[in-house]
């Protein structure tokens, strides 16, 4: 009998060990176009790879703070133009090669090079020189003080890569993070595995699979069937109450940096007329879009800035819903009968669902917007790079990105020298109170110029197994950080 009891106990222990989960399957709506975060504007790349596979000198935490990453510390010169980074020792890339100051120089020089395809090349424009002091020390010299520099280095576009693996990075990403790339089955999933040689705290998870499910109905079904363990950026907000009532799941609702806007081609007639852009703004009922497309999740905005930021100014009244005023502005602009344009809609629910509502609202004032549904690759080619569009809807999920309005060649082509000078001053300013004053001035300028139709701040909506711990509720950058995720018993 004693032997039977011992055998049964052993079996129970083995069964418990067998059921203890140390892997995760995460659902995402969008599949990355490739796997190099340093050469594309697609946030879907960071959604899979940020903090998991790739790391920068600094990194974002869930609360938006910036903390040391591959640089364990740094010294800043008195004039604010020189940053000396002390790199962590014992860091290796996933191919076994050592990460050192030469790799930092390579990464920053590559990002700021004339032929760079980095989507956020402006982040590196203020770098005058990158000097290797020794294997663990690199000095970055700026052309002028930059109060955003450490913040900029935390972006996914600023992660550290190696010259030895750069040629194949789009299909086989090699980073320094706690997870290494294992496989990419295009159209289906990306698989990661824990990296045994990781320099920092080992993750609780040994493997992670990112499953791409674009259809909201399919996402709901996969989650309910527990085929996936979590869904970051859940695309069907109408289903959240059902998950919330089910003890198997937890619903994660937080804030994002995602200003969702009706992007407007400022150089395409008639949008080159501020009266027309203002007419568009007053034709839009933001709350109707939030209620109809996002089922109430989202915060109305009147400028390109996150409402949770202390420097935010509520300017929504400047573009309040007023169809009569919209028609009067169109008449003043010489378009009493309205006009025709295009409305390019990428895959996310906020765009496809919101676009239908916006097209109907615009039609009420005489603006006939032809809806053109596009996949992300086509949107990047036609809208972002080609600038061949009238209107489009997109959520800008990059943190503190109001500086894009100082780039005349950016896809919505806003060219205001006064605004550009203001951002240049802001960049050189380190005093917190003065920076806040300048940021608020910047918010007001683009609101008065009606550069885009400012819709709402995207909410971060996630669903996960109730036993999962450590998933981000907030999204200070577009990422699914698995470094602190674990399962409860």
N, C-alpha and C positions, 0 to 999 in steps of 0.2 A: 504493500500500500504506500509506504514511504517513497519508494522509487517512482510510483505512479504520480504522486503529488509533486515530487521534484521535476519530473518530466513535464507535467502540466504547467508548472511554474516557468520552466525554461521556454516552453512553447509560447506562453503568454508574453514573456519578455521579448522573445523574437518577433511575435506579432506586433507588439507595441513599437519595436524598433522599425519594423517594416512599414508601419503606417505613419511614422513621424515624417512630415513633409519638410523637404529642404529645397524644393524647386518651386517655380511659379510660372504661370501662363497669364500674360497680360494682353488684353484686347486693346487695339488702337484702331481708329477709323481710317487713318491715312498711312499709306506705305511710303517710305522715303524713296526719292528718285534714284539716289545712290547713297553711299555711306561715308562721305567726306564732309564733315560739318564746316570745313574751312573753305568750301568752294560752291556753296549753294544757299539760296534764300529760304529753302524749305525747312520749316520748323520741325517737320516730321523726323528729320535726321537727329536733331537733338533729343527729340522725344524718346528715342531708343538709346542713344549713345552717350548723352551728357552725363558726366560723373560715373557712369557705369564702365564705359570703355575708354573714353578720353578725359583728360584732366588738363587744366590750365595752371598758370602761376597762382591764381586765386580762383575761388568758386563761390557760387551763390548757395545760401542755405534757404530753408523753406520760408523763413520770415523776411527774406530779401536781403539779409545782411551778407557782406562779403568777408570771407575768411581765407586764411592761407591754404594753399593746396600743394602744388609742386614746389612752390617757394615757401619755406618755413618761416622766413622773416625777410625784412627789407629795411634799408635806410634811405631817407629822402634828403637831398641836399637842401641847404637853407633857402636857396632861390626857387626850389620846387621843380627844377628842370632835370634832375638826375635821380634815378631810382636804382639802387644796388640791391639785387635779389640774391639771397642766400638759399641755394637749392637744397632740398632734402638729399641725404646720402642713401645709397642702396636702392635707388629707383631704377627699374628696368622696364623696357618695353616688352610686350607680349611675345616677341620673337627672341627674347633673351638678351638683346643688346642693351647697353647702359644708357640711361637718360642723363645727359649732362648739359652744361652751359652751351655747348656747340649746337645742341638740338633746339634750345630756346632761341638762339640767334637765327638758326635756319628757319624756324617757324615764324618769327616776327618779320624777318627780312622777306620771306616768301609772301606773307600776308600783305605787306606794304609795297611790294614790287610793282613796277609799271604794268607788267602783264598779269598781275594778280587777278584771279577770278573770285576772290573773297567777297561775299555779298555785303559785308560790313567793312569794306576797305577804309572807310572814313575813321573807324576806330583807331587805325594805325597811322593816320596821316600826320599826326604831331610828333612821330618818332624821327629824330634826326640821325641817331646812330645806336647800334647794339654792339657792345664790346664784351668779349669773353675775357674775364679777369683770370679765372682758373676754372677747373672742371666743375666746381660747385658755386661759382660766383659769376653773375652776368650783370653788366651795367647798361641801363637803357637811358639814353639822353634824349630829352624832348626839346623841341624848338621853342616852347613856351610852357609855363606852368599849366597843368591840366588837373583840375579838381576831380575829374572822372576817371583818371588813368587806372587805378586799381580796380574800379568798377568795370571798366572796359575789358580788362584782362580776365574777368570772370565769364565773359560771354563764350558761348560754344564756338564762335568763330575764331576765338583766340586760344584754342587748345594746342598743346604741344605735340608735334608730330616729328617723325624722323626721316632724314633723307634716304635711309636704306629701304624704307617701306612705302615711300610716298607714291611711287608709280602705280601701285596696285590698290591704293587706299579706298577708291570708290567701291570696289567689290570685296576687298579684304582689309578692313580697318585694323590697324595695329596701334594701340595706345598704351597707357600706363595704368589704367584703372583697375578696380577689383574684379572686373569681368573681362574675359577675352572673347573675341568673335569666334563663333564656331561654324555657323552655316547661314545662308540666306536662300530660301526657296522663294523666288520672286513670285509675287501674287498671293503669297500665303503667310510666310513667317520669317523672322530672324531669330536665330538661337545663339545664346551666350552661355559661357561656362565660367565658373570662378577661376581666377588666375592664382595659382599656388605661390607665385613669386611676388605677390603684391606687397608694396612697401608699408602699407598702413594696416589698420584693423581689418581682419578678414571678415567678409560678409557672412551672415547666417545662411544665406542661400548658396547652393552649389551650382544651380543652373537656372536660366530664365529664358522663356520663349515669348516673343512678341508676335501676336497673331493679328493679322490685318483683316478687319471686318468693316467694310464701308457702309453696308446697309443697316440702318437703325433697327429694323425689325429682326434681322439676323443677329445683331448685337444683343438685343433683348433675349432672344431665344437661347443664345450661347451662354449668357450669364445665368439665366434661370435653370438651365440644364447642368450648370456647374462644369461646363466644358472649359471655361476659363475662370481664373481665380480673381481677376480684377479687370476693370475697364477704365482706363484713364481718358478723360474727356468724353464721357458717355454721351452718345449722339441723340438720345431720345429722352429728353427731360420729362416728357409726359409719363414715363414709366417709373420715375423715381419714387413716387408715393407707394407703389407696389413693392419695390425693394425695401423701402423703409419699414414697411409693415411685416416683412418676412425676417424672422430671427436668424436666418442663414446668412444674411447680408448686412453690410454697413454702407450708408450713403455718405460720401465726402463732399461737402459743399464749401468752397473757399473762394478767394479772390485770385485774379490773374492780372498780368500786365497787358492783357489783350484789348486794346481799343478797337472795337468793331466799327468800321467806317464805310460809308458809301464813297469810295475813292473816285475822284473826278479828274479827268484829263484836262489840266488847266491850260494847255496849249491848243486844244482842239475846239474850234468854234462849235457852238456858241459858248462853251464853258470858259473861254478866255475872257468873258465878260463877267465881272463880279456880281452884277445884277442877276444874271442867270443862275450863278452858283447860290446866291442868296434865295432866289425863288425855289430852287431845289430843296434847300434847307427847310424852308417854311412849308413845303408840301409834304414833309415827312412827319408822321405821328410815331414818335419813338416808342411810347408805351404800348401802342398797338402791335409794333414789331416784336417787342420783348414778350408780350403776352401771347401773340400768335405763333411766333417762331421758337421761342425759348420757354414757353409756359410759365412766364413770370420771373425767370432767373436772368438777372442782368440789371445794371445800373445805368440810367440815361446819362449821357455825357454831351457837353457842348463844345469840347475842344479835345485835342489829342493828348490826354494826360489821365493817369489813373486816379480815381476818386479817393482811394485809400492813402495816397501820398499826401503828407502834410502841406505840400506846396500847391495842391490842387485848388483851382478857382472854379466855382460852379457858374458856367456861362450858358447853361441850357436855355435860359430865357431869351437869349439873342437869336435863337433859331427855333422858337416855339412854333408848334403846329398852327398854321394860319393859311389855309388854302386861298382865301380872298386876297391876302397880301401877296401870296405867291403869284397869282394871276396878274395883279397890278404890276409887280416887278417885271414879269415877262412882257407885259405891254410896254412898260417904260424902256425895256431893252430892245423894243422893235419886233417882238415876237408875240403879238396878241393871240395868235392861233396856236401857240406852242411850237414844238419841233419834234423831230424823231432822233433817237440815239440808240446805242447798244448798251446792254447790261450783262456783263460777263459774270457768271456765277460758278465759282469753284465748288468742290464736293461737300464741304462741311454743312451741317444742317442750318447753322445760322445764316449761311449764304443762300442756299437753295430755298429754304422756307421763307427766310426774310426777304429774298428777292422777289418772290411772288407778291408779297404784301406791298413792298415798295413800288413795284411796277404798277400795281393797281392805284396806289396813292398818287403817283406821278401822273397817271392817265387822267385823274380827276381835275388836274390843272392844265391839261393839254400836252403834257410831255409823254410821247409814246416811246417806251423803252422796249426794244426787242430783246427778249431773254435768250442768252446763248450759254448753255450749260457746258462747262469745260472741265477736264481733268486737270490735276495740278501741273503736270508737265506742259500741257497746252497753255495753262494760265501763265506759267513762268515765261514761256516763249512768246506768247502773243501780247500779254498785258505787261508783265514786269520788265521784260527785256525789250520787247517790240514796241511798247507804248501804243499799240493799235487797239484802242478801246475808247468808249465814251464814259461809261460808268462801270464800276465793279464793286463787289462787297468782299471785304477781307478783314480779318482780325489781326492786328499787328501785335504779336505776342512778345516782342523784344522788350526788355526792361529799359525804362527811361530813354525812349527813342524819339523824343520831340526834335532832336537834331536832324532827322531825315528831311525836315522842311527847309533846312539850309542847303540842301543839295539840289540844284536846278535840274540835274540830269536824272533825279530819282523818278520813278515811273509816273507819278502824278504831276511832275514837271512844274512845280511852284517855284517861281524865281523872284525873290524879294530881297534886294541887297541890304535893306535895313534889318530884316530878320537875320540874314546871314551874319551881319556885323554883331548883332545881339548875341547870337550863339557863340561867335568867336570870343566875345567878352566873357560870356558865361563859362566857357571852357577854361579860360585863364584865371577865373575867380575861385578862390578857395574859402573865403569867408562865408560861413553858412547862411547868415542873414541876408547878405548881398546876393548870394546864389538864389535864395528863395524869391527875392524881389525880381531878379532877372527871369527866373522860370515863369513866374506869374505874368510878367510882361509878354513873354513868348507865347504863352497860352492864349492871351488876349488878342495878340496880333493875328494869329491864324484863325481864331474864331471870327474876328471882324472881316477878314478876307474871305471867309467861307470857302477855304481851300478845298475841304471835303465835307460831305454830309456826316456829322458826328452822331453815331447811333447809340451805342451802349458799351459799357465795360463788360466783357465776357466773364461769366462766372465759371469757376473751376468745378466741374461736376464729375464725380467719380463714384463707381460702385465696386465693392470688394467683398470677398468672403469675410465673415464676421471674425474669423480667427487670425486674420492678417494684421500685423502691427507695423507701424513705421512708414506707411505710405503718406506722401504729401497730400494735404487738403488744399493748400494754396499753391499757386504756380508762379513764383517770381521770375521764372524763365520757363521756356517750353521743355520740360524734362519729366521723365519717369524715374526718379532717383531710387534705385534699389539697394543702395549701400547700407541703409539701416533697417531694411525690411526683414521681418521674421514671422514665423507661425507660432501661435499659442498652442499648448497641448490640448 
